Amino acid sequence: MSSTSAGGKPLRSSIVADDVRGHHLLTIHGYSRTKVTPTGECARSRPFIIGGHRWCMEYYPNGVCDEVADCVSLSLVLDEDVAVAVKVLHGMCLVDEADDAEQSAATPLVDRFPSRGVASYTTFITRVDLESSKYLRNDSFTIRCDIVLVHDVRAEGHAAAFVPMPPCDLRQDLGELLASEKGADVVFEVGGETVAAHRWMLAARSPVFAAALFGPMREGNAATAGAVVRVEDMDAEVFKALLYYAYTGLMPEAHKDDHDVTCQHLLVAADRYDIKRLKLICEENLCEYINVGSAAVILALAEQHHCVRLKKACLRFLANPANRRAVVATDGFQHLSRSCPSLMIELIATFAV
């Protein structure tokens, strides 16, 4: 006998699975040269974020073990520590980017990723099949990894009992608080402009702000409402971007053409105010902008602000003799030689033939 409501209509319930979907494209350039990699050894992709988790892919040109040494093996790695297992659907496939077609990974697998979990595709494709396929062009091919994170599987009752839950809007509210200046109790004078903010928020986000606004060495009348704190040697837009991150935890949108310059200035500001995560975000973004024209400037920045990963990325770029010769001819390299003489000694020792 079926259940019915007071109005005589049958009640309805459902099982709902909330998920977040995304994909990552990994291109292998110079495939033939990667075949010198020994069996069991891999190259890792740069980390990428899907569903709020950090992932990376591992590429084994000669298989993950001797049993599959004639195959290309791949792994999907959950590159972070998590408290509970992550429920994931995932799959990998080759894509033909020349066709510019969206393709989905066939036959997704189901895994529960524990902390630092790994899912392996040991026989992704044999090298013979890859080398005779349309996917290998100009000694390059592209792999697509699709990831679906199942966040919650739950039962829901009929509409009268269902209360929709919107996403957390804390970031939006704090961003609007900064923009509106409502309740602001400190004013910064920077680059000829004034910027109002809230001492409690800045002190919570930065130990340098906390010392300047509440510590015994605070500037002038910085402890009083409406205080003016002068910020030297910083552009007003960079300082505003720093405050936006402090309130929202997000990087402000920047024009694509000058995103690298914005990251450079913001990295300096983040280091100055000891906002560690923002500094790391800028450092990671700048790794994407290392080229002949920028390598020397970014290397000097990494050295001066103790950015270990960014410095390593610059040195990897300079390890190529052709890149190194081109960088030496730039104005940025002349600046590097003047501003970081100890680094020049390190470069000579590292790349001396």
Secondary structure, DSSP 4 states (H G I P E B T S, - for coil): ---B-TTSPBP--EEEEEEEEEEEEEEEESHHHHTTSPTT--EEPPPEEETTEEEEEEEETT-SSGGGTTEEEEEEEE-S--SSPEEEEEEEEEE-GGGT-----SS-EEEEE-TT-EEEEEEEEEHHHHHTSTT-BTTEEEEEEEEEEEEEEEEE--GGG----PPP-HHHHHHHHHHHTTT--EEEEETTEEEEE-HHHHHHH-HHHHHHHHSTT--TTTTSTTEEEEE-S--HHHHHHHHHHHHHSSPPP--GGGHHHHHHHHHHHHHHTT-HHHHHHHHHHHGGG-STTTHHHHHHHHHHTT-HHHHHHHHHHHTSHHHHHHHHTSHHHHHHHHH-HHHHHHHHHHH--
